[in-house]
Amino acid sequence: MLGVIGVVTSIKATTEISKTNETGIGLATSGLICSIVGVFIQLLVIILAVVGFISFYSGTNVG
């Protein structure tokens, strides 16, 4: 779940860039978006794996 670290650092970078009026707000925003998408993909894979294991083991006990 390294995407969570990316989300936190991107939020901190965005707020710091906004306070100091420096350049790089686009890079921080794109890092935030990519991190959020990465977290959602990881969660989706975990959920699908759990559902797959549950359906596999519940199907083999029939009969």
N, C-alpha and C positions, 0 to 999 in steps of 0.2 A: 504494500500500500504506500509506495513512495509518492504517489500522486498527491496525497494529503500534504506532504512536505512542500511540494510544488505549489499547492494552493496557498498555503500559509506564507511562503516566501514571496509569492506574486502579489498577494494582498499587501504585505508589508512594503514591498517595492513600489507598488502603485500609490500608496498613501505618502511615502517619503518623496517620491517624484512630484506628487501634487503639491506638497508643502514647500519644496525647494525650487520649484519651477524649472527643473532640469528636463533634458530630453530623454527619451526612452520609454515614454508612457505606452506607446504601441507595442513595444517588445514585452513589457510587463503584462499588458492586457492579453496579448497572444499567449504568453506563458500560463496565465490564469485559465484561459479557455482550454488550452491543451491539457492542462492538469485536471480540470473538471471532467473533460471528456474521457481522459484516462481512468479516472476514478469510477465513472459510470460503467465503462467497459469492464473493468475488473469486477465490479459488483455484479454485473450481468453474467459474467463467466462463472462466478462463485454460485450464484442462484441457479443457473442452468446445471451446474455440476451436482448441486445438492438435489435438485429435482430429478436429474438423471439417475443418481444413486438410489433415491427413494423408489422411483418407478421400476428400476431394475430389480431391486431386492424384493419389492412387493409382488412383482410378477413371477418370480421364481418360487415363491412359497405356495402357489396355487396348485392344488391337486394332491 
